[in-house]
Amino acid sequence: MLKGNGMGASDLRGKSPDELRTELTNLKKEAFNLRFQAATNQLENTARMRTVKRSIARVNTILNEKARGAEAEA
């Protein structure tokens, strides 16, 4: 279902929370750059904004799942 260089949830679940936070930072930087390009009419691939937003949501979801899992163990 995922196209382009989006990352699937199963790929992300294998990463540590630190790796996920790094991935989230990179995605947020990319989202900022895409918004900047859109504002200056330089954006070529408009569909990329959607995939980046969804990837950010996916990473946040998995981080929250891992946090809830850690709470349940404690």
LUMGUVO-873271 format. One line per field, with one value per residue: y, z, x negated of N, C-alpha, C, O, CB in turn; residue in three letters; residue number from 1. Coordinates in pm, 1 decimal, padded with zeros to 6 digits. Glycine has a CB too. Example, Ala and Ser with C-alpha at 12.3 -4.5 7.8 and 13.67 -1.06 7.14 Angstrom:
n.north = c(-00569.0 | -00225.0) .
n.up = c(00780.0 | 00708.0) .
n.east = c(-01319.0 | -01285.0) .
ca.north = c(-00450.0 | -00106.0) .
ca.up = c(00780.0 | 00714.0) .
ca.east = c(-01230.0 | -01367.0) .
c.north = c(-00330.0 | 00003.0) .
c.up = c(00780.0 | 00787.0) .
c.east = c(-01320.0 | -01290.0) .
o.north = c(-00331.9 | 00113.8) .
o.up = c(00846.5 | 00803.9) .
o.east = c(-01423.6 | -01340.9) .
cb.north = c(-00447.3 | -00059.8) .
cb.up = c(00904.6 | 00572.5) .
cb.east = c(-01130.8 | -01408.4) .
residuo = c(ala | ser) .
num = c(1 | 2) .
***
This chain:
n.north = c(-00119.5 | 00126.1 | 00374.0 | 00513.8 | 00653.3 | 00611.8 | 00485.8 | 00175.0 | 00064.3 | -00174.5 | -00173.8 | 00041.1 | -00043.1 | -00211.5 | -00050.3 | 00131.2 | 00347.6 | 00580.9 | 00584.2 | 00616.3 | 00871.4 | 01021.8 | 00973.4 | 01097.9 | 01365.2 | 01412.7 | 01379.6 | 01588.7 | 01808.4 | 01776.1 | 01812.7 | 02080.3 | 02199.1 | 02130.0 | 02269.6 | 02526.8 | 02535.6 | 02509.4 | 02747.0 | 02928.9 | 02869.2 | 02667.8 | 02402.7 | 02080.1 | 01809.0 | 01756.1 | 01553.9 | 01446.2 | 01588.0 | 01484.9 | 01216.6 | 01254.0 | 01376.3 | 01166.5 | 00977.1 | 01099.7 | 01090.3 | 00813.6 | 00743.9 | 00880.4 | 00741.7 | 00484.0 | 00541.6 | 00620.5 | 00379.4 | 00219.9 | 00357.5 | 00319.7 | 00045.5 | 00019.7 | 00139.2 | -00041.9 | -00261.0 | -00173.4) .
n.up = c(00000.0 | 00077.6 | -00096.6 | -00269.6 | -00061.6 | 00187.0 | 00520.1 | 00651.1 | 00917.5 | 01035.6 | 00985.7 | 01143.7 | 01401.2 | 01473.4 | 01550.6 | 01799.9 | 02069.9 | 02070.1 | 01809.3 | 01674.8 | 01760.6 | 01640.0 | 01372.2 | 01367.1 | 01409.4 | 01173.6 | 00983.7 | 01056.8 | 00997.1 | 00721.0 | 00656.8 | 00727.2 | 00539.5 | 00304.0 | 00340.6 | 00329.1 | 00065.9 | -00066.3 | 00003.3 | -00132.3 | -00389.6 | -00505.7 | -00484.5 | -00609.2 | -00593.8 | -00482.3 | -00355.0 | -00178.2 | 00060.5 | 00186.3 | 00232.3 | 00407.9 | 00627.5 | 00708.5 | 00773.1 | 00992.4 | 01172.9 | 01195.1 | 01316.3 | 01560.0 | 01666.8 | 01706.6 | 01887.3 | 02105.7 | 02154.2 | 02236.2 | 02467.0 | 02625.6 | 02651.4 | 02801.9 | 03038.9 | 03123.4 | 03184.7 | 03405.3) .
n.east = c(-00081.4 | -00193.1 | -00368.4 | -00650.9 | -00905.7 | -00801.2 | -00759.8 | -00668.2 | -00449.8 | -00531.8 | -00805.6 | -00881.9 | -00814.3 | -01017.4 | -01221.5 | -01413.0 | -01295.9 | -01456.1 | -01558.8 | -01319.6 | -01244.1 | -01445.2 | -01384.1 | -01134.1 | -01206.5 | -01351.8 | -01146.5 | -00975.9 | -01136.4 | -01151.8 | -00881.3 | -00851.5 | -01024.3 | -00888.5 | -00647.4 | -00747.8 | -00844.3 | -00599.8 | -00476.3 | -00630.6 | -00579.9 | -00740.6 | -00715.6 | -00733.3 | -00647.5 | -00354.6 | -00216.4 | -00393.0 | -00380.6 | -00154.6 | -00230.4 | -00442.5 | -00317.1 | -00151.3 | -00342.2 | -00462.5 | -00247.6 | -00226.0 | -00471.6 | -00443.8 | -00223.6 | -00330.4 | -00535.1 | -00377.3 | -00243.6 | -00458.6 | -00531.9 | -00303.2 | -00317.9 | -00551.4 | -00469.4 | -00276.6 | -00429.9 | -00571.8) .
ca.north = c(00000.0 | 00243.9 | 00396.4 | 00610.7 | 00612.1 | 00609.5 | 00370.7 | 00103.6 | 00051.9 | -00289.8 | -00129.9 | 00132.5 | -00112.8 | -00275.1 | 00050.0 | 00172.6 | 00480.1 | 00686.6 | 00585.8 | 00671.9 | 01017.4 | 01076.8 | 00966.4 | 01199.8 | 01493.9 | 01424.8 | 01397.7 | 01723.3 | 01900.9 | 01763.6 | 01875.2 | 02225.8 | 02237.8 | 02118.2 | 02383.6 | 02645.5 | 02528.9 | 02534.2 | 02889.1 | 03006.5 | 02811.0 | 02589.7 | 02261.9 | 02001.7 | 01687.6 | 01793.6 | 01433.5 | 01415.9 | 01647.5 | 01390.6 | 01099.0 | 01294.6 | 01394.8 | 01034.4 | 00912.5 | 01161.9 | 01032.9 | 00672.8 | 00738.7 | 00920.9 | 00632.1 | 00374.1 | 00589.9 | 00613.3 | 00237.2 | 00172.8 | 00420.1 | 00250.9 | -00087.7 | 00033.2 | 00167.3 | -00164.6 | -00351.1 | -00119.9) .
ca.up = c(00000.0 | 00081.3 | -00215.4 | -00246.2 | 00044.1 | 00316.0 | 00599.5 | 00705.3 | 01063.1 | 01079.6 | 00984.7 | 01255.9 | 01529.8 | 01503.3 | 01593.5 | 01940.3 | 02085.4 | 02029.0 | 01662.8 | 01632.0 | 01783.4 | 01534.4 | 01250.2 | 01380.5 | 01387.7 | 01030.4 | 00912.1 | 01083.8 | 00918.0 | 00582.1 | 00646.1 | 00728.8 | 00409.1 | 00203.4 | 00358.6 | 00281.6 | -00080.2 | -00111.0 | 00023.2 | -00231.4 | -00519.6 | -00559.6 | -00454.3 | -00730.3 | -00564.2 | -00377.6 | -00283.7 | -00074.8 | 00186.2 | 00247.1 | 00282.6 | 00524.0 | 00739.6 | 00754.3 | 00837.0 | 01125.0 | 01255.6 | 01218.0 | 01415.1 | 01689.2 | 01714.7 | 01754.8 | 02010.1 | 02212.0 | 02185.5 | 02313.2 | 02599.6 | 02699.6 | 02681.7 | 02911.0 | 03159.4 | 03163.8 | 03244.4 | 03533.5) .
ca.east = c(00000.0 | -00278.2 | -00449.4 | -00756.9 | -00997.6 | -00733.3 | -00801.0 | -00553.6 | -00444.5 | -00611.1 | -00945.7 | -00903.2 | -00801.8 | -01144.8 | -01319.0 | -01409.5 | -01234.0 | -01549.7 | -01560.2 | -01191.5 | -01247.8 | -01530.6 | -01303.4 | -01031.0 | -01272.9 | -01380.9 | -01020.3 | -00925.2 | -01218.4 | -01108.5 | -00749.3 | -00874.6 | -01080.2 | -00782.4 | -00555.6 | -00819.5 | -00842.5 | -00462.8 | -00447.8 | -00705.4 | -00544.3 | -00851.0 | -00690.5 | -00711.5 | -00572.6 | -00259.1 | -00173.2 | -00492.3 | -00334.7 | -00060.7 | -00300.6 | -00522.3 | -00223.9 | -00107.1 | -00457.5 | -00475.5 | -00140.8 | -00259.1 | -00580.0 | -00385.9 | -00139.1 | -00414.2 | -00600.0 | -00276.7 | -00222.0 | -00574.3 | -00525.1 | -00198.7 | -00369.1 | -00648.3 | -00391.8 | -00208.0 | -00531.0 | -00619.9) .
c.north = c(00125.8 | 00253.5 | 00497.7 | 00561.3 | 00628.1 | 00483.0 | 00306.6 | 00089.9 | -00065.1 | -00256.4 | -00045.9 | 00061.1 | -00180.7 | -00178.9 | 00082.7 | 00309.9 | 00595.1 | 00698.3 | 00646.4 | 00823.8 | 01085.3 | 01081.1 | 01076.1 | 01339.5 | 01516.4 | 01449.9 | 01538.0 | 01828.8 | 01897.1 | 01830.4 | 02027.1 | 02272.9 | 02230.2 | 02232.9 | 02511.4 | 02649.3 | 02559.0 | 02683.0 | 02975.6 | 02953.2 | 02736.0 | 02440.0 | 02186.0 | 01882.3 | 01715.0 | 01672.6 | 01398.2 | 01472.6 | 01549.9 | 01270.8 | 01133.4 | 01312.9 | 01260.5 | 00959.6 | 00968.5 | 01102.4 | 00888.2 | 00659.1 | 00776.1 | 00809.4 | 00521.7 | 00415.0 | 00581.2 | 00469.4 | 00183.8 | 00231.1 | 00351.3 | 00110.6 | -00085.8 | 00060.2 | 00040.1 | -00261.5 | -00305.9 | -00136.0) .
c.up = c(00000.0 | -00044.7 | -00181.7 | -00137.2 | 00181.7 | 00390.3 | 00661.1 | 00856.2 | 01112.2 | 01080.6 | 01108.9 | 01390.5 | 01570.3 | 01555.2 | 01741.3 | 01950.2 | 02043.8 | 01877.2 | 01609.0 | 01650.5 | 01678.1 | 01402.5 | 01251.0 | 01355.0 | 01239.7 | 00949.0 | 00934.4 | 01008.2 | 00771.6 | 00561.3 | 00644.6 | 00593.0 | 00298.8 | 00215.0 | 00305.5 | 00129.1 | -00134.2 | -00102.7 | -00081.9 | -00373.4 | -00585.3 | -00539.7 | -00581.8 | -00702.9 | -00448.4 | -00296.7 | -00170.2 | 00060.2 | 00260.3 | 00306.4 | 00405.3 | 00646.0 | 00797.1 | 00823.2 | 00977.1 | 01219.7 | 01291.6 | 01325.1 | 01553.5 | 01748.7 | 01775.4 | 01880.9 | 02127.4 | 02252.1 | 02272.5 | 02454.5 | 02686.3 | 02739.6 | 02797.7 | 03043.0 | 03213.4 | 03231.8 | 03383.6 | 03645.3) .
c.east = c(-00085.8 | -00361.3 | -00557.1 | -00849.4 | -00933.6 | -00771.1 | -00677.3 | -00563.2 | -00529.5 | -00760.6 | -00975.9 | -00897.6 | -00932.4 | -01249.9 | -01304.0 | -01341.6 | -01326.4 | -01556.1 | -01431.0 | -01188.8 | -01334.3 | -01455.3 | -01196.8 | -01089.1 | -01300.2 | -01254.2 | -00963.8 | -01004.6 | -01176.7 | -00972.9 | -00762.7 | -00925.6 | -00974.5 | -00682.6 | -00619.4 | -00818.3 | -00702.4 | -00429.7 | -00516.9 | -00682.5 | -00660.2 | -00830.1 | -00656.4 | -00621.3 | -00476.6 | -00213.4 | -00269.7 | -00449.6 | -00243.9 | -00133.9 | -00384.7 | -00432.8 | -00180.8 | -00220.4 | -00479.4 | -00370.7 | -00172.5 | -00367.8 | -00527.0 | -00301.0 | -00224.5 | -00490.6 | -00503.2 | -00248.2 | -00335.5 | -00572.6 | -00419.5 | -00243.2 | -00467.6 | -00577.1 | -00326.3 | -00305.3 | -00573.7 | -00517.8) .
o.north = c(00222.1 | 00154.8 | 00560.2 | 00440.8 | 00654.7 | 00383.9 | 00375.7 | 00102.3 | -00056.4 | -00305.1 | -00060.1 | 00099.7 | -00204.8 | -00221.7 | 00064.7 | 00380.8 | 00695.0 | 00808.8 | 00719.0 | 00896.0 | 01194.3 | 01180.1 | 01139.6 | 01421.5 | 01624.6 | 01531.2 | 01599.0 | 01927.2 | 02000.8 | 01897.1 | 02095.0 | 02372.2 | 02315.2 | 02287.5 | 02594.3 | 02754.3 | 02626.5 | 02737.8 | 03082.9 | 02987.5 | 02740.4 | 02359.7 | 02221.9 | 01856.1 | 01699.1 | 01687.6 | 01328.0 | 01413.0 | 01534.1 | 01227.9 | 01051.8 | 01270.1 | 01242.8 | 00887.2 | 00894.0 | 01068.2 | 00845.0 | 00574.0 | 00711.6 | 00785.5 | 00471.7 | 00333.4 | 00539.5 | 00440.2 | 00112.0 | 00162.6 | 00327.1 | 00062.8 | -00176.2 | 00010.3 | 00018.1 | -00334.1 | -00387.7 | -00095.9) .
o.up = c(-00070.1 | -00092.8 | -00075.7 | -00121.9 | 00280.5 | 00328.8 | 00716.6 | 00914.6 | 01217.8 | 01166.4 | 01171.0 | 01484.0 | 01688.8 | 01599.3 | 01800.2 | 01850.1 | 01988.6 | 01822.9 | 01509.6 | 01565.4 | 01631.7 | 01329.6 | 01148.6 | 01287.0 | 01186.5 | 00856.6 | 00841.9 | 00960.5 | 00706.0 | 00460.0 | 00569.1 | 00538.2 | 00209.8 | 00114.1 | 00244.2 | 00069.6 | -00236.1 | -00190.7 | -00116.6 | -00465.8 | -00707.3 | -00573.9 | -00653.6 | -00779.5 | -00331.7 | -00180.6 | -00076.4 | 00163.9 | 00381.9 | 00417.7 | 00496.7 | 00755.8 | 00918.7 | 00920.2 | 01069.8 | 01333.7 | 01404.4 | 01413.5 | 01652.8 | 01869.4 | 01883.6 | 01971.3 | 02236.7 | 02370.3 | 02369.8 | 02550.6 | 02804.9 | 02848.2 | 02881.3 | 03147.5 | 03334.4 | 03324.1 | 03469.1 | 03758.7) .
o.east = c(-00054.5 | -00416.8 | -00553.3 | -00869.4 | -01002.1 | -00810.4 | -00591.9 | -00670.8 | -00592.1 | -00834.2 | -01081.2 | -00967.8 | -00955.4 | -01356.6 | -01197.4 | -01331.0 | -01280.2 | -01558.5 | -01432.5 | -01136.9 | -01301.1 | -01461.6 | -01171.9 | -01027.5 | -01275.2 | -01254.1 | -00910.0 | -00948.1 | -01167.3 | -00951.4 | -00693.0 | -00878.0 | -00971.9 | -00637.8 | -00552.1 | -00794.0 | -00688.2 | -00363.4 | -00467.6 | -00756.2 | -00675.6 | -00916.9 | -00563.2 | -00528.5 | -00512.4 | -00175.2 | -00231.8 | -00478.6 | -00254.6 | -00103.3 | -00397.3 | -00468.3 | -00174.6 | -00197.8 | -00511.0 | -00402.2 | -00148.9 | -00358.3 | -00560.9 | -00306.3 | -00193.9 | -00509.2 | -00541.7 | -00230.5 | -00312.3 | -00607.8 | -00441.9 | -00210.3 | -00468.7 | -00618.9 | -00321.5 | -00268.2 | -00607.5 | -00543.7) .
cb.north = c(-00000.2 | 00241.4 | 00444.7 | 00747.1 | 00693.2 | 00618.8 | 00412.0 | -00033.4 | 00034.5 | -00411.2 | -00048.6 | 00243.2 | -00216.5 | -00342.9 | 00177.0 | 00177.2 | 00499.9 | 00659.1 | 00443.1 | 00606.8 | 01049.8 | 00993.7 | 00827.0 | 01193.0 | 01501.1 | 01298.6 | 01292.2 | 01752.5 | 01866.3 | 01615.7 | 01830.5 | 02264.2 | 02147.7 | 01983.8 | 02401.0 | 02646.9 | 02390.0 | 02452.6 | 02932.6 | 03004.3 | 02919.8 | 02632.5 | 02247.6 | 01954.6 | 01569.9 | 01863.1 | 01315.5 | 01471.8 | 01780.8 | 01343.5 | 01039.2 | 01425.0 | 01475.0 | 00951.8 | 00931.6 | 01317.6 | 01040.8 | 00606.5 | 00833.5 | 01048.0 | 00575.8 | 00329.7 | 00735.8 | 00681.2 | 00153.6 | 00210.5 | 00571.0 | 00244.2 | -00147.1 | 00146.1 | 00273.6 | -00232.1 | -00359.7 | 00026.7) .
cb.up = c(00119.4 | 00203.8 | -00334.8 | -00209.0 | 00036.6 | 00298.5 | 00709.8 | 00641.4 | 01109.6 | 00988.4 | 00856.1 | 01252.8 | 01523.0 | 01381.9 | 01510.6 | 02001.1 | 02229.5 | 02085.3 | 01607.0 | 01710.1 | 01925.5 | 01519.6 | 01236.5 | 01520.4 | 01467.3 | 00979.9 | 00956.5 | 01233.5 | 00931.6 | 00541.3 | 00762.7 | 00839.9 | 00373.3 | 00217.9 | 00508.2 | 00334.7 | -00128.1 | -00026.9 | 00162.7 | -00198.0 | -00612.7 | -00495.2 | -00351.3 | -00787.9 | -00530.2 | -00439.3 | -00381.1 | -00114.3 | 00159.8 | 00143.9 | 00173.2 | 00494.2 | 00694.7 | 00636.7 | 00751.7 | 01115.7 | 01182.3 | 01086.7 | 01374.3 | 01672.7 | 01600.2 | 01645.0 | 01992.4 | 02167.6 | 02055.4 | 02241.6 | 02586.8 | 02616.8 | 02559.1 | 02880.6 | 03130.5 | 03041.7 | 03154.0 | 03518.5) .
cb.east = c(00092.6 | -00368.4 | -00362.8 | -00698.7 | -01127.3 | -00580.2 | -00903.0 | -00541.7 | -00299.9 | -00584.5 | -00976.6 | -00799.9 | -00689.6 | -01196.2 | -01304.3 | -01554.2 | -01191.5 | -01690.0 | -01579.6 | -01076.3 | -01301.7 | -01659.6 | -01237.4 | -00967.1 | -01404.1 | -01450.8 | -00918.2 | -00929.4 | -01368.2 | -01101.7 | -00658.3 | -00975.7 | -01199.7 | -00709.6 | -00517.8 | -00965.3 | -00889.6 | -00362.8 | -00491.3 | -00855.3 | -00496.1 | -00981.1 | -00576.6 | -00844.8 | -00668.5 | -00138.1 | -00161.6 | -00629.8 | -00260.5 | 00042.0 | -00389.2 | -00599.4 | -00100.4 | -00053.8 | -00584.8 | -00459.3 | -00005.3 | -00305.2 | -00696.0 | -00301.1 | -00052.9 | -00512.7 | -00650.0 | -00147.6 | -00210.7 | -00705.8 | -00493.6 | -00071.0 | -00435.3 | -00748.6 | -00285.1 | -00142.2 | -00654.2 | -00655.5) .
residuo = c(met | leu | lys | gly | asn | gly | met | gly | ala | ser | asp | leu | arg | gly | lys | ser | pro | asp | glu | leu | arg | thr | glu | leu | thr | asn | leu | lys | lys | glu | ala | phe | asn | leu | arg | phe | gln | ala | ala | thr | asn | gln | leu | glu | asn | thr | ala | arg | met | arg | thr | val | lys | arg | ser | ile | ala | arg | val | asn | thr | ile | leu | asn | glu | lys | ala | arg | gly | ala | glu | ala | glu | ala) .
num = c(1 | 2 | 3 | 4 | 5 | 6 | 7 | 8 | 9 | 10 | 11 | 12 | 13 | 14 | 15 | 16 | 17 | 18 | 19 | 20 | 21 | 22 | 23 | 24 | 25 | 26 | 27 | 28 | 29 | 30 | 31 | 32 | 33 | 34 | 35 | 36 | 37 | 38 | 39 | 40 | 41 | 42 | 43 | 44 | 45 | 46 | 47 | 48 | 49 | 50 | 51 | 52 | 53 | 54 | 55 | 56 | 57 | 58 | 59 | 60 | 61 | 62 | 63 | 64 | 65 | 66 | 67 | 68 | 69 | 70 | 71 | 72 | 73 | 74) .
***
